[in-house]
């Protein structure tokens, strides 16, 4: 009988470990259209729940926010200077006995964000890959109470910045550590409506994927490089317009491309931009588009005339990034609505920005290019996975399973 009891206990423990390892979590993503800022919403506090909107930033190491918007501070705890938590945060400092944290401001309004490091609980939802299920509490959740002056530049609904960097204390890593799940997260930025932010994602249920047929979202893999820099960077071996590679000096691609959730449009070194714009213009004119000068920050615009203006199939030249894959070069292809932006009813502009001759990064992939793609950051394998444009599959990041 004792052997049977031990077997039952062992099987129960094994089942619990399996369930735990396959747990996954889901938060919403909202686009603030006027500012092109993407934010998620979490509840902070263990007594009176405080839903706060936080800007998603792949380059921030520790979440910072306006703690005055937390309804109850009864469960908020200051992190002391001598604590192991404070000592393990890169860039920490002290204000008397209180731990301080300084980090770059992603919006650049004030160059450095300073705030007191605190802990409370955060409430998020488990998921089956599609729907929000039960609420769970992440405690302790470590973040920073930033000074008022740092909130300039945030859209009106947003109360702070959620850290998503590959560092030690980003929000996603605090969740995966708390629940002992795979260290990865995925973003599906919506062009409209509500998108998906998965942590430890196992199944992605965005119709028609993983529906009754069990069909998964097709994903392509490429390595992440230099994550110790605090950014997500991918190597770029070539750039194509309508399938034809650009002629570029090799050193222009040496730095790779940084992914950003706060830069609205992909920013390129002047030499890369000029080569891209010249090739795109030639191909666009051959497809029946007409040059239409510039508009605001966009230097190269086109009148669509009578060309098809529907979905990702908007008839403009495709742009592809050649990336290293497991068996040679793979391509990340941007179509229609991810390559151009409407500025008038029939006028679109190349949705890339000239970053000048001496930018900090030669290439920064912005949110306009990432919209309606599933993008997965897996720190267990140091790989980036990306889908085709979901628009090509008659779906989008704002598609959700029907609630039954």
Buried (B, 14 or more C-beta within 10 A) or exposed (E): EEEEEEEEEEEEEEEEEEEEEEBBBBBBBBBBEEBBBBBBBBBBBBEEBBEBBBBBBBBBBBBBBBBEEBBBBEBBEBBBBEBEBBEEBEEBBEEEEBBBBBBBBBBEEBEEBBBBBBBBBBBBBBBBBBBBEEEBEBBBBBBBBBBEEBBEBBBEBBBBBBBBBBBBBBBBBBBBEBBEBBBBBBBBBBBEBBBBBBBBBBBBBBBEBBEEEEEEBEBBBBBBBBBEEBBBBBBBBBBBBBEEEBEBEEEBBEBBBBBBBBBBBBBBBBBBBBBBBEBBBBBBEEBEBEEBEEBEEBBBBBBBEEBEBEBBBBBBBBBBBBBBBEEEEBBBBBBBBBBBBBBEEBBBBBBBBBBEEEBEBBBBBBBBBBBBBBBBBBBEEEBBBBBBBBBBBEBBBBBBBEEE
